[in-house]
Amino acid sequence: MTEIRPENPAYRIVEIFESLQGEGSNTGMPAVFIRLGKCNLACAWCDTDYLTFKTVSLQDILGRLKHYSARNVIITGGEPTIQPHLGILLDALKSAGYRLFIETNGLNPVPPQIDYTAASPKACYAAKYEQQCIEKADEVRIVADGDVLAFCTAMEQKIRAKHYYLSPCEQNGRMNIYDTIRQIGLLNNRPDAPVHWQLSVQAHKWAGIE
């Protein structure tokens, strides 16, 4: 059966803004962020209010983007891959000449329109990742919300990527930087370490930008 594609679908939009990428290998890159509502996980330490959103039409989204100069668009969330009619939005953005990035938890397939994938598997849902996850990404970023060494080792095998990052977990205004870098050291000091892990912090928060 042929899929019926609405001409001007609506999307759950938490926010749209222009800023600099603050995490991972593209830190400092100018981009427009499209943050989509809802998620298929519920991490206790999540810093995004993904349940507060407005419904915005495709044409209104494209209209907003014309006010920004960046030609990179980061689709984030929440979890973007659960958004209805996501492919229509991505097709429209590609047609407008944008380079597309996605930030995903990696449980669902990444749309083919995406140029760069940042996967952030969640150790607190390790059992889900044993059952399914994407097989490749451009970078993997894992939050160190506890002892994540075994989970990182598992993700090395499940998700092939160019870059692997461990990020500190911020809870109640405190960030576990020491424990994060300690675990990075343990990962990289394995005699047979198949990949090299690096530190990724939310540099945009230090810079006082979104």
Backbone as JSON Lines, residues from 0, in Angstrom:
{"i":0,"aa":"M","n":[0.85,-1.2,0.0],"ca":[0.0,0.0,0.0],"c":[0.88,1.25,0.0]}
{"i":1,"aa":"T","n":[0.59,2.2,-0.88],"ca":[1.37,3.43,-0.99],"c":[1.09,4.34,0.2]}
{"i":2,"aa":"E","n":[2.16,4.86,0.79],"ca":[2.01,5.78,1.93],"c":[1.41,7.1,1.46]}
{"i":3,"aa":"I","n":[0.42,7.58,2.19],"ca":[-0.16,8.89,1.91],"c":[0.69,9.94,2.62]}
{"i":4,"aa":"R","n":[1.31,10.83,1.83],"ca":[2.19,11.86,2.38],"c":[1.46,13.2,2.41]}
{"i":5,"aa":"P","n":[1.14,13.69,3.6],"ca":[0.48,14.99,3.68],"c":[1.38,16.1,3.14]}
{"i":6,"aa":"E","n":[0.8,17.1,2.55],"ca":[1.57,18.17,1.94],"c":[2.21,19.09,2.98]}
{"i":7,"aa":"N","n":[1.52,19.31,4.08],"ca":[2.03,20.24,5.08],"c":[1.81,19.67,6.48]}
{"i":8,"aa":"P","n":[2.53,18.57,6.8],"ca":[2.33,17.93,8.1],"c":[2.78,18.83,9.25]}
{"i":9,"aa":"A","n":[2.29,18.51,10.45],"ca":[2.65,19.26,11.65],"c":[3.6,18.41,12.51]}
{"i":10,"aa":"Y","n":[4.46,19.1,13.24],"ca":[5.49,18.44,14.04],"c":[5.46,18.96,15.48]}
{"i":11,"aa":"R","n":[5.84,18.08,16.4],"ca":[5.93,18.45,17.81],"c":[7.25,19.2,18.03]}
{"i":12,"aa":"I","n":[7.19,20.5,18.16],"ca":[8.39,21.33,18.27],"c":[8.55,21.85,19.7]}
{"i":13,"aa":"V","n":[9.64,21.46,20.34],"ca":[9.99,22.02,21.64],"c":[10.6,23.41,21.45]}
{"i":14,"aa":"E","n":[11.55,23.49,20.52],"ca":[12.18,24.78,20.22],"c":[12.96,24.68,18.91]}
{"i":15,"aa":"I","n":[13.15,25.82,18.27],"ca":[14.01,25.97,17.11],"c":[14.9,27.17,17.39]}
{"i":16,"aa":"F","n":[16.21,26.99,17.3],"ca":[17.12,28.09,17.59],"c":[18.44,27.89,16.86]}
{"i":17,"aa":"E","n":[19.17,28.98,16.7],"ca":[20.5,28.93,16.08],"c":[21.55,29.09,17.15]}
{"i":18,"aa":"S","n":[22.58,28.26,17.1],"ca":[23.64,28.33,18.1],"c":[24.87,27.62,17.56]}
{"i":19,"aa":"L","n":[25.78,27.26,18.47],"ca":[26.95,26.46,18.14],"c":[26.79,25.08,18.75]}
{"i":20,"aa":"Q","n":[27.18,24.06,18.01],"ca":[27.17,22.72,18.58],"c":[28.12,22.69,19.78]}
{"i":21,"aa":"G","n":[27.66,22.15,20.9],"ca":[28.46,22.18,22.11],"c":[29.06,20.85,22.5]}
{"i":22,"aa":"E","n":[28.8,19.79,21.72],"ca":[29.25,18.45,22.12],"c":[29.85,17.7,20.94]}
{"i":23,"aa":"G","n":[30.71,16.72,21.27],"ca":[31.21,15.78,20.28],"c":[32.2,16.38,19.3]}
{"i":24,"aa":"S","n":[32.37,15.71,18.17],"ca":[33.42,16.08,17.22],"c":[33.1,17.35,16.44]}
{"i":25,"aa":"N","n":[31.86,17.79,16.46],"ca":[31.48,19.02,15.76],"c":[31.34,20.21,16.69]}
{"i":26,"aa":"T","n":[31.96,20.15,17.86],"ca":[31.89,21.26,18.81],"c":[32.31,22.56,18.13]}
{"i":27,"aa":"G","n":[31.48,23.59,18.28],"ca":[31.77,24.89,17.7],"c":[31.12,25.13,16.35]}
{"i":28,"aa":"M","n":[30.52,24.1,15.77],"ca":[29.91,24.23,14.44],"c":[28.63,25.05,14.51]}
{"i":29,"aa":"P","n":[28.48,26.09,13.7],"ca":[27.22,26.83,13.66],"c":[26.1,25.93,13.13]}
{"i":30,"aa":"A","n":[24.95,25.98,13.77],"ca":[23.85,25.11,13.36],"c":[22.52,25.66,13.84]}
{"i":31,"aa":"V","n":[21.48,25.27,13.13],"ca":[20.12,25.49,13.6],"c":[19.65,24.19,14.24]}
{"i":32,"aa":"F","n":[19.17,24.28,15.46],"ca":[18.69,23.12,16.18],"c":[17.17,23.05,16.08]}
{"i":33,"aa":"I","n":[16.66,21.9,15.65],"ca":[15.23,21.64,15.68],"c":[15.0,20.56,16.72]}
{"i":34,"aa":"R","n":[14.46,20.97,17.87],"ca":[14.25,20.02,18.96],"c":[12.8,19.53,18.92]}
{"i":35,"aa":"L","n":[12.66,18.22,18.73],"ca":[11.35,17.6,18.6],"c":[10.88,17.02,19.93]}
{"i":36,"aa":"G","n":[9.58,17.02,20.14],"ca":[9.0,16.55,21.39],"c":[8.8,15.05,21.44]}
{"i":37,"aa":"K","n":[8.69,14.57,22.65],"ca":[8.45,13.18,23.03],"c":[9.71,12.3,22.87]}
{"i":38,"aa":"C","n":[9.73,11.22,23.64],"ca":[10.87,10.31,23.64],"c":[10.38,8.9,23.93]}
{"i":39,"aa":"N","n":[11.14,7.92,23.47],"ca":[10.81,6.52,23.76],"c":[11.57,6.0,24.98]}
{"i":40,"aa":"L","n":[12.31,6.88,25.66],"ca":[12.98,6.56,26.92],"c":[12.63,7.65,27.94]}
{"i":41,"aa":"A","n":[13.0,7.42,29.18],"ca":[12.73,8.41,30.24],"c":[13.88,8.39,31.24]}
{"i":42,"aa":"C","n":[15.04,8.9,30.83],"ca":[16.22,8.9,31.69],"c":[16.03,9.89,32.84]}
{"i":43,"aa":"A","n":[16.33,9.46,34.05],"ca":[16.08,10.28,35.23],"c":[16.86,11.58,35.21]}
{"i":44,"aa":"W","n":[18.02,11.61,34.53],"ca":[18.88,12.78,34.54],"c":[18.71,13.67,33.31]}
{"i":45,"aa":"C","n":[17.75,13.38,32.45],"ca":[17.56,14.14,31.21],"c":[17.35,15.62,31.52]}
{"i":46,"aa":"D","n":[18.02,16.5,30.76],"ca":[17.92,17.94,30.99],"c":[17.04,18.64,29.96]}
{"i":47,"aa":"T","n":[16.25,17.87,29.22],"ca":[15.38,18.44,28.19],"c":[13.92,18.21,28.54]}
{"i":48,"aa":"D","n":[13.13,19.27,28.5],"ca":[11.69,19.15,28.76],"c":[11.0,18.78,27.44]}
{"i":49,"aa":"Y","n":[11.15,17.52,27.05],"ca":[10.66,17.08,25.74],"c":[9.15,16.85,25.7]}
{"i":50,"aa":"L","n":[8.48,17.02,26.83],"ca":[7.02,16.87,26.85],"c":[6.3,18.22,26.75]}
{"i":51,"aa":"T","n":[7.06,19.31,26.7],"ca":[6.48,20.63,26.5],"c":[6.78,21.08,25.08]}
{"i":52,"aa":"F","n":[5.78,21.05,24.23],"ca":[6.0,21.37,22.81],"c":[4.75,21.99,22.21]}
{"i":53,"aa":"K","n":[4.95,22.6,21.05],"ca":[3.85,23.14,20.26],"c":[3.81,22.4,18.93]}
{"i":54,"aa":"T","n":[2.64,22.33,18.33],"ca":[2.5,21.73,17.01],"c":[2.73,22.8,15.96]}
{"i":55,"aa":"V","n":[3.73,22.57,15.11],"ca":[4.13,23.56,14.1],"c":[4.14,22.89,12.73]}
{"i":56,"aa":"S","n":[3.58,23.57,11.74],"ca":[3.5,22.99,10.4],"c":[4.86,23.02,9.7]}
{"i":57,"aa":"L","n":[4.98,22.17,8.71],"ca":[6.22,22.1,7.92],"c":[6.56,23.46,7.32]}
{"i":58,"aa":"Q","n":[5.59,24.11,6.72],"ca":[5.86,25.39,6.08],"c":[6.28,26.45,7.09]}
{"i":59,"aa":"D","n":[5.72,26.41,8.28],"ca":[6.13,27.37,9.31],"c":[7.56,27.09,9.77]}
{"i":60,"aa":"I","n":[7.92,25.81,9.87],"ca":[9.3,25.46,10.24],"c":[10.27,25.99,9.2]}
{"i":61,"aa":"L","n":[9.98,25.74,7.93],"ca":[10.86,26.21,6.86],"c":[10.94,27.74,6.85]}
{"i":62,"aa":"G","n":[9.83,28.39,7.16],"ca":[9.83,29.84,7.23],"c":[10.73,30.37,8.33]}
{"i":63,"aa":"R","n":[10.71,29.7,9.47],"ca":[11.58,30.13,10.58],"c":[13.05,29.99,10.22]}
{"i":64,"aa":"L","n":[13.4,28.93,9.52],"ca":[14.8,28.67,9.2],"c":[15.38,29.74,8.29]}
{"i":65,"aa":"K","n":[14.54,30.43,7.53],"ca":[15.03,31.47,6.63],"c":[15.61,32.65,7.38]}
{"i":66,"aa":"H","n":[15.3,32.76,8.67],"ca":[15.81,33.87,9.47],"c":[17.2,33.58,10.03]}
{"i":67,"aa":"Y","n":[17.7,32.37,9.83],"ca":[19.01,31.98,10.36],"c":[20.03,31.84,9.24]}
{"i":68,"aa":"S","n":[21.3,32.06,9.57],"ca":[22.36,31.99,8.57],"c":[23.0,30.61,8.46]}
{"i":69,"aa":"A","n":[22.96,29.8,9.52],"ca":[23.62,28.49,9.5],"c":[22.97,27.58,8.46]}
{"i":70,"aa":"R","n":[23.8,26.78,7.79],"ca":[23.32,25.85,6.79],"c":[23.38,24.4,7.27]}
{"i":71,"aa":"N","n":[23.7,24.23,8.54],"ca":[23.66,22.92,9.18],"c":[22.42,22.87,10.07]}
{"i":72,"aa":"V","n":[21.67,21.78,9.98],"ca":[20.49,21.6,10.82],"c":[20.67,20.35,11.66]}
{"i":73,"aa":"I","n":[20.56,20.5,12.98],"ca":[20.66,19.37,13.9],"c":[19.26,19.01,14.37]}
{"i":74,"aa":"I","n":[18.83,17.81,14.02],"ca":[17.53,17.3,14.46],"c":[17.75,16.56,15.77]}
{"i":75,"aa":"T","n":[17.12,17.04,16.83],"ca":[17.37,16.47,18.15],"c":[16.05,16.34,18.9]}
{"i":76,"aa":"G","n":[16.12,15.98,20.17],"ca":[14.89,15.75,20.91],"c":[15.1,15.92,22.39]}
{"i":77,"aa":"G","n":[14.29,15.15,23.17],"ca":[13.49,14.0,22.81],"c":[14.21,13.0,21.91]}
{"i":78,"aa":"E","n":[13.39,12.22,21.22],"ca":[13.93,11.24,20.27],"c":[13.34,11.5,18.9]}
{"i":79,"aa":"P","n":[14.15,12.02,17.96],"ca":[13.62,12.4,16.65],"c":[13.01,11.25,15.85]}
{"i":80,"aa":"T","n":[13.54,10.04,16.0],"ca":[13.11,8.95,15.11],"c":[11.69,8.48,15.38]}
{"i":81,"aa":"I","n":[11.06,8.94,16.46],"ca":[9.67,8.55,16.72],"c":[8.69,9.6,16.21]}
{"i":82,"aa":"Q","n":[9.2,10.66,15.59],"ca":[8.36,11.75,15.1],"c":[7.61,11.34,13.83]}
{"i":83,"aa":"P","n":[6.29,11.43,13.81],"ca":[5.54,11.12,12.59],"c":[5.95,12.04,11.44]}
{"i":84,"aa":"H","n":[6.01,11.47,10.24],"ca":[6.31,12.21,9.01],"c":[7.69,12.86,9.04]}
{"i":85,"aa":"L","n":[8.63,12.27,9.78],"ca":[9.97,12.84,9.85],"c":[10.61,12.91,8.47]}
{"i":86,"aa":"G","n":[10.39,11.89,7.66],"ca":[10.99,11.86,6.33],"c":[10.58,13.03,5.46]}
{"i":87,"aa":"I","n":[9.35,13.49,5.6],"ca":[8.88,14.63,4.81],"c":[9.64,15.89,5.21]}
{"i":88,"aa":"L","n":[9.83,16.08,6.5],"ca":[10.6,17.23,6.99],"c":[12.03,17.17,6.47]}
{"i":89,"aa":"L","n":[12.65,16.0,6.56],"ca":[14.04,15.86,6.12],"c":[14.18,16.08,4.62]}
{"i":90,"aa":"D","n":[13.23,15.58,3.84],"ca":[13.26,15.8,2.39],"c":[13.19,17.29,2.07]}
{"i":91,"aa":"A","n":[12.33,18.0,2.78],"ca":[12.19,19.44,2.55],"c":[13.47,20.18,2.91]}
{"i":92,"aa":"L","n":[14.1,19.79,4.0],"ca":[15.34,20.44,4.42],"c":[16.47,20.15,3.43]}
{"i":93,"aa":"K","n":[16.55,18.93,2.94],"ca":[17.57,18.59,1.95],"c":[17.35,19.39,0.67]}
{"i":94,"aa":"S","n":[16.09,19.5,0.25],"ca":[15.78,20.26,-0.97],"c":[16.17,21.73,-0.82]}
{"i":95,"aa":"A","n":[16.13,22.23,0.42],"ca":[16.5,23.62,0.69],"c":[18.01,23.79,0.83]}
{"i":96,"aa":"G","n":[18.77,22.7,0.71],"ca":[20.22,22.79,0.72],"c":[20.9,22.68,2.06]}
{"i":97,"aa":"Y","n":[20.17,22.23,3.09],"ca":[20.78,22.09,4.41],"c":[21.53,20.77,4.54]}
{"i":98,"aa":"R","n":[22.6,20.78,5.34],"ca":[23.27,19.55,5.74],"c":[22.62,19.07,7.03]}
{"i":99,"aa":"L","n":[22.25,17.8,7.08],"ca":[21.42,17.3,8.17],"c":[22.18,16.42,9.14]}
{"i":100,"aa":"F","n":[22.03,16.74,10.41],"ca":[22.63,15.99,11.51],"c":[21.48,15.49,12.39]}
{"i":101,"aa":"I","n":[21.68,14.35,13.04],"ca":[20.68,13.86,13.98],"c":[21.35,13.44,15.27]}
{"i":102,"aa":"E","n":[20.68,13.72,16.38],"ca":[21.09,13.23,17.7],"c":[20.01,12.25,18.16]}
{"i":103,"aa":"T","n":[20.39,10.99,18.29],"ca":[19.43,9.92,18.55],"c":[19.96,8.98,19.62]}
{"i":104,"aa":"N","n":[19.04,8.32,20.31],"ca":[19.49,7.33,21.3],"c":[19.91,6.02,20.64]}
{"i":105,"aa":"G","n":[19.69,5.89,19.35],"ca":[20.23,4.74,18.61],"c":[19.4,3.48,18.65]}
{"i":106,"aa":"L","n":[18.2,3.54,19.18],"ca":[17.38,2.34,19.21],"c":[16.68,2.08,17.87]}
{"i":107,"aa":"N","n":[16.34,3.16,17.16],"ca":[15.61,3.04,15.9],"c":[16.51,3.38,14.71]}
{"i":108,"aa":"P","n":[16.19,2.87,13.53],"ca":[16.98,3.18,12.34],"c":[17.03,4.69,12.07]}
{"i":109,"aa":"V","n":[18.16,5.13,11.52],"ca":[18.34,6.54,11.18],"c":[17.87,6.76,9.75]}
{"i":110,"aa":"P","n":[17.07,7.8,9.5],"ca":[16.58,8.06,8.14],"c":[17.73,8.25,7.15]}
{"i":111,"aa":"P","n":[17.56,7.83,5.91],"ca":[18.64,7.9,4.92],"c":[19.03,9.32,4.53]}
{"i":112,"aa":"Q","n":[18.18,10.3,4.8],"ca":[18.49,11.69,4.44],"c":[19.57,12.3,5.33]}
{"i":113,"aa":"I","n":[19.85,11.67,6.45],"ca":[20.78,12.22,7.43],"c":[22.22,12.12,6.94]}
{"i":114,"aa":"D","n":[22.97,13.22,7.09],"ca":[24.38,13.25,6.67],"c":[25.34,12.86,7.8]}
{"i":115,"aa":"Y","n":[24.93,13.07,9.05],"ca":[25.82,12.81,10.18],"c":[24.98,12.36,11.36]}
{"i":116,"aa":"T","n":[25.38,11.23,11.94],"ca":[24.63,10.64,13.05],"c":[25.45,10.66,14.34]}
{"i":117,"aa":"A","n":[24.91,11.29,15.37],"ca":[25.47,11.23,16.71],"c":[24.54,10.36,17.55]}
{"i":118,"aa":"A","n":[25.01,9.17,17.89],"ca":[24.2,8.23,18.66],"c":[24.58,8.32,20.13]}
{"i":119,"aa":"S","n":[23.57,8.38,20.98],"ca":[23.8,8.46,22.43],"c":[23.06,7.33,23.14]}
{"i":120,"aa":"P","n":[23.61,6.13,23.09],"ca":[22.97,5.0,23.79],"c":[22.94,5.26,25.28]}
{"i":121,"aa":"K","n":[21.9,4.79,25.93],"ca":[21.71,5.05,27.35],"c":[21.97,3.79,28.17]}
{"i":122,"aa":"A","n":[22.99,3.87,29.02],"ca":[23.37,2.71,29.82],"c":[22.26,2.25,30.76]}
{"i":123,"aa":"C","n":[21.41,3.2,31.2],"ca":[20.33,2.83,32.11],"c":[19.25,2.0,31.41]}
{"i":124,"aa":"Y","n":[19.35,1.87,30.1],"ca":[18.44,1.01,29.33],"c":[19.24,-0.06,28.58]}
{"i":125,"aa":"A","n":[20.28,-0.56,29.21],"ca":[21.18,-1.51,28.56],"c":[20.44,-2.72,28.0]}
{"i":126,"aa":"A","n":[19.41,-3.18,28.69],"ca":[18.67,-4.37,28.23],"c":[18.02,-4.13,26.88]}
{"i":127,"aa":"K","n":[17.55,-2.92,26.61],"ca":[16.96,-2.61,25.32],"c":[17.99,-2.7,24.2]}
{"i":128,"aa":"Y","n":[19.21,-2.25,24.5],"ca":[20.26,-2.25,23.48],"c":[20.79,-3.66,23.21]}
{"i":129,"aa":"E","n":[20.58,-4.57,24.13],"ca":[20.93,-5.95,23.86],"c":[20.02,-6.54,22.79]}
{"i":130,"aa":"Q","n":[18.79,-6.02,22.72],"ca":[17.81,-6.53,21.76],"c":[17.9,-5.85,20.41]}
{"i":131,"aa":"Q","n":[18.13,-4.53,20.4],"ca":[18.19,-3.82,19.13],"c":[18.89,-2.49,19.29]}
{"i":132,"aa":"C","n":[19.6,-2.08,18.23],"ca":[20.16,-0.73,18.14],"c":[20.74,-0.58,16.74]}
{"i":133,"aa":"I","n":[21.07,0.64,16.37],"ca":[21.67,0.87,15.07],"c":[23.06,0.24,15.03]}
{"i":134,"aa":"E","n":[23.57,-0.01,13.84],"ca":[24.85,-0.69,13.68],"c":[26.0,0.25,13.36]}
{"i":135,"aa":"K","n":[25.7,1.47,12.93],"ca":[26.78,2.4,12.63],"c":[26.34,3.83,12.91]}
{"i":136,"aa":"A","n":[27.32,4.69,13.17],"ca":[27.08,6.11,13.42],"c":[28.37,6.84,13.11]}
{"i":137,"aa":"D","n":[28.32,8.15,13.08],"ca":[29.55,8.92,12.93],"c":[30.24,9.1,14.27]}
{"i":138,"aa":"E","n":[29.44,9.24,15.32],"ca":[30.01,9.29,16.66],"c":[29.05,8.67,17.65]}
{"i":139,"aa":"V","n":[29.62,8.13,18.73],"ca":[28.84,7.57,19.84],"c":[29.18,8.38,21.08]}
{"i":140,"aa":"R","n":[28.14,8.88,21.76],"ca":[28.33,9.64,23.0],"c":[27.51,8.97,24.1]}
{"i":141,"aa":"I","n":[28.18,8.51,25.13],"ca":[27.52,7.83,26.24],"c":[27.68,8.66,27.51]}
{"i":142,"aa":"V","n":[26.59,8.85,28.23],"ca":[26.62,9.58,29.5],"c":[27.03,8.62,30.61]}
{"i":143,"aa":"A","n":[28.02,9.05,31.39],"ca":[28.52,8.22,32.48],"c":[27.63,8.41,33.71]}
{"i":144,"aa":"D","n":[26.47,7.77,33.68],"ca":[25.51,7.9,34.79],"c":[25.69,6.77,35.8]}
{"i":145,"aa":"G","n":[26.91,6.35,35.99],"ca":[27.24,5.24,36.89],"c":[28.43,4.5,36.33]}
{"i":146,"aa":"D","n":[28.57,3.24,36.69],"ca":[29.63,2.41,36.13],"c":[29.17,1.93,34.75]}
{"i":147,"aa":"V","n":[29.7,2.56,33.7],"ca":[29.24,2.27,32.34],"c":[30.3,1.52,31.53]}
{"i":148,"aa":"L","n":[31.32,0.99,32.17],"ca":[32.41,0.34,31.45],"c":[31.91,-0.84,30.61]}
{"i":149,"aa":"A","n":[31.09,-1.69,31.19],"ca":[30.6,-2.86,30.45],"c":[29.7,-2.41,29.3]}
{"i":150,"aa":"F","n":[28.9,-1.38,29.53],"ca":[28.02,-0.89,28.48],"c":[28.82,-0.29,27.34]}
{"i":151,"aa":"C","n":[29.86,0.49,27.66],"ca":[30.71,1.06,26.62],"c":[31.37,-0.04,25.79]}
{"i":152,"aa":"T","n":[31.84,-1.07,26.46],"ca":[32.46,-2.19,25.75],"c":[31.46,-2.85,24.81]}
{"i":153,"aa":"A","n":[30.23,-3.0,25.26],"ca":[29.19,-3.6,24.41],"c":[28.88,-2.71,23.22]}
{"i":154,"aa":"M","n":[28.82,-1.39,23.42],"ca":[28.49,-0.48,22.33],"c":[29.62,-0.4,21.3]}
{"i":155,"aa":"E","n":[30.86,-0.61,21.74],"ca":[31.96,-0.68,20.78],"c":[31.71,-1.78,19.74]}
{"i":156,"aa":"Q","n":[31.14,-2.87,20.22],"ca":[30.9,-4.0,19.34],"c":[29.64,-3.83,18.51]}
{"i":157,"aa":"K","n":[28.64,-3.17,19.06],"ca":[27.35,-3.06,18.37],"c":[27.29,-1.91,17.37]}
{"i":158,"aa":"I","n":[27.91,-0.77,17.71],"ca":[27.81,0.41,16.86],"c":[29.2,0.81,16.36]}
{"i":159,"aa":"R","n":[29.43,0.66,15.07],"ca":[30.69,1.1,14.47],"c":[30.64,2.61,14.27]}
{"i":160,"aa":"A","n":[31.67,3.3,14.73],"ca":[31.68,4.76,14.63],"c":[33.11,5.26,14.46]}
{"i":161,"aa":"K","n":[33.21,6.52,14.0],"ca":[34.53,7.15,13.84],"c":[35.04,7.66,15.19]}
{"i":162,"aa":"H","n":[34.11,8.08,16.05],"ca":[34.48,8.69,17.33],"c":[33.63,8.11,18.44]}
{"i":163,"aa":"Y","n":[34.26,7.93,19.61],"ca":[33.55,7.45,20.8],"c":[33.83,8.42,21.95]}
{"i":164,"aa":"Y","n":[32.75,8.86,22.6],"ca":[32.88,9.84,23.67],"c":[32.16,9.36,24.93]}
{"i":165,"aa":"L","n":[32.73,9.75,26.07],"ca":[32.05,9.58,27.35],"c":[31.79,10.98,27.89]}
{"i":166,"aa":"S","n":[30.56,11.21,28.34],"ca":[30.16,12.52,28.83],"c":[29.79,12.44,30.3]}
{"i":167,"aa":"P","n":[30.13,13.47,31.07],"ca":[29.72,13.47,32.48],"c":[28.22,13.6,32.62]}
{"i":168,"aa":"C","n":[27.71,13.11,33.73],"ca":[26.28,13.19,34.04],"c":[26.07,14.31,35.05]}
{"i":169,"aa":"E","n":[25.17,15.23,34.72],"ca":[24.88,16.34,35.63],"c":[23.56,16.09,36.34]}
{"i":170,"aa":"Q","n":[23.6,16.05,37.66],"ca":[22.41,15.87,38.47],"c":[22.47,16.82,39.65]}
{"i":171,"aa":"N","n":[21.36,17.53,39.87],"ca":[21.27,18.48,40.98],"c":[22.41,19.5,40.96]}
{"i":172,"aa":"G","n":[22.78,19.92,39.73],"ca":[23.8,20.94,39.59],"c":[25.23,20.45,39.75]}
{"i":173,"aa":"R","n":[25.42,19.16,39.93],"ca":[26.77,18.61,40.09],"c":[27.1,17.7,38.92]}
{"i":174,"aa":"M","n":[28.35,17.78,38.46],"ca":[28.79,17.02,37.31],"c":[29.91,16.06,37.73]}
{"i":175,"aa":"N","n":[29.77,14.79,37.39],"ca":[30.74,13.78,37.84],"c":[31.94,13.69,36.89]}
{"i":176,"aa":"I","n":[32.66,14.81,36.77],"ca":[33.8,14.87,35.86],"c":[34.88,13.86,36.24]}
{"i":177,"aa":"Y","n":[35.22,13.8,37.53],"ca":[36.31,12.9,37.94],"c":[36.0,11.47,37.58]}
{"i":178,"aa":"D","n":[34.81,11.0,37.91],"ca":[34.48,9.62,37.62],"c":[34.42,9.36,36.12]}
{"i":179,"aa":"T","n":[34.01,10.36,35.36],"ca":[33.94,10.2,33.91],"c":[35.33,10.02,33.31]}
{"i":180,"aa":"I","n":[36.26,10.89,33.68],"ca":[37.61,10.76,33.11],"c":[38.32,9.52,33.65]}
{"i":181,"aa":"R","n":[37.97,9.1,34.88],"ca":[38.53,7.85,35.4],"c":[38.12,6.67,34.53]}
{"i":182,"aa":"Q","n":[36.85,6.64,34.13],"ca":[36.37,5.54,33.31],"c":[36.95,5.61,31.88]}
{"i":183,"aa":"I","n":[37.16,6.83,31.38],"ca":[37.82,6.97,30.07],"c":[39.22,6.36,30.14]}
{"i":184,"aa":"G","n":[39.92,6.65,31.22],"ca":[41.26,6.09,31.38],"c":[41.26,4.57,31.41]}
{"i":185,"aa":"L","n":[40.29,4.0,32.1],"ca":[40.21,2.54,32.16],"c":[39.89,1.94,30.8]}
{"i":186,"aa":"L","n":[39.01,2.59,30.05],"ca":[38.68,2.09,28.72],"c":[39.89,2.14,27.79]}
{"i":187,"aa":"N","n":[40.62,3.25,27.83],"ca":[41.74,3.42,26.9],"c":[42.99,2.65,27.32]}
{"i":188,"aa":"N","n":[43.06,2.24,28.58],"ca":[44.24,1.52,29.05],"c":[44.1,0.0,28.95]}
{"i":189,"aa":"R","n":[43.0,-0.46,28.37],"ca":[42.89,-1.9,28.1],"c":[43.94,-2.31,27.07]}
{"i":190,"aa":"P","n":[44.64,-3.39,27.29],"ca":[45.68,-3.8,26.33],"c":[45.14,-4.01,24.92]}
{"i":191,"aa":"D","n":[43.89,-4.46,24.83],"ca":[43.32,-4.77,23.51],"c":[42.2,-3.79,23.14]}
{"i":192,"aa":"A","n":[42.26,-2.57,23.64],"ca":[41.19,-1.61,23.39],"c":[40.99,-1.41,21.89]}
{"i":193,"aa":"P","n":[39.8,-1.71,21.37],"ca":[39.59,-1.61,19.92],"c":[39.33,-0.19,19.42]}
{"i":194,"aa":"V","n":[38.94,0.72,20.33],"ca":[38.67,2.1,19.95],"c":[39.25,3.02,21.01]}
{"i":195,"aa":"H","n":[39.34,4.31,20.66],"ca":[39.85,5.3,21.61],"c":[38.69,6.18,22.08]}
{"i":196,"aa":"W","n":[38.5,6.25,23.39],"ca":[37.44,7.05,23.98],"c":[37.95,8.44,24.35]}
{"i":197,"aa":"Q","n":[37.11,9.46,24.15],"ca":[37.45,10.83,24.47],"c":[36.37,11.44,25.38]}
{"i":198,"aa":"L","n":[36.72,12.57,25.96],"ca":[35.77,13.29,26.81],"c":[34.95,14.25,25.96]}
{"i":199,"aa":"S","n":[33.63,14.26,26.16],"ca":[32.76,15.25,25.54],"c":[31.95,15.91,26.64]}
{"i":200,"aa":"V","n":[32.05,17.22,26.72],"ca":[31.29,17.97,27.72],"c":[30.3,18.88,27.01]}
{"i":201,"aa":"Q","n":[29.3,19.36,27.73],"ca":[28.33,20.3,27.15],"c":[28.92,21.7,27.2]}
{"i":202,"aa":"A","n":[29.82,21.96,26.25],"ca":[30.57,23.21,26.24],"c":[29.67,24.43,26.08]}
{"i":203,"aa":"H","n":[28.5,24.23,25.47],"ca":[27.59,25.37,25.29],"c":[27.11,25.91,26.64]}
{"i":204,"aa":"K","n":[27.0,25.03,27.64],"ca":[26.59,25.5,28.96],"c":[27.69,26.36,29.59]}
{"i":205,"aa":"W","n":[28.94,25.96,29.4],"ca":[30.05,26.77,29.91],"c":[30.11,28.11,29.2]}
{"i":206,"aa":"A","n":[29.73,28.12,27.92],"ca":[29.79,29.36,27.14],"c":[28.58,30.25,27.37]}
{"i":207,"aa":"G","n":[27.58,29.73,28.08],"ca":[26.38,30.51,28.37],"c":[25.47,30.69,27.18]}
{"i":208,"aa":"I","n":[25.47,29.68,26.27],"ca":[24.58,29.71,25.11],"c":[23.69,28.46,25.14]}
{"i":209,"aa":"E","n":[22.68,28.45,24.28],"ca":[21.78,27.29,24.22],"c":[22.51,26.11,23.62]}
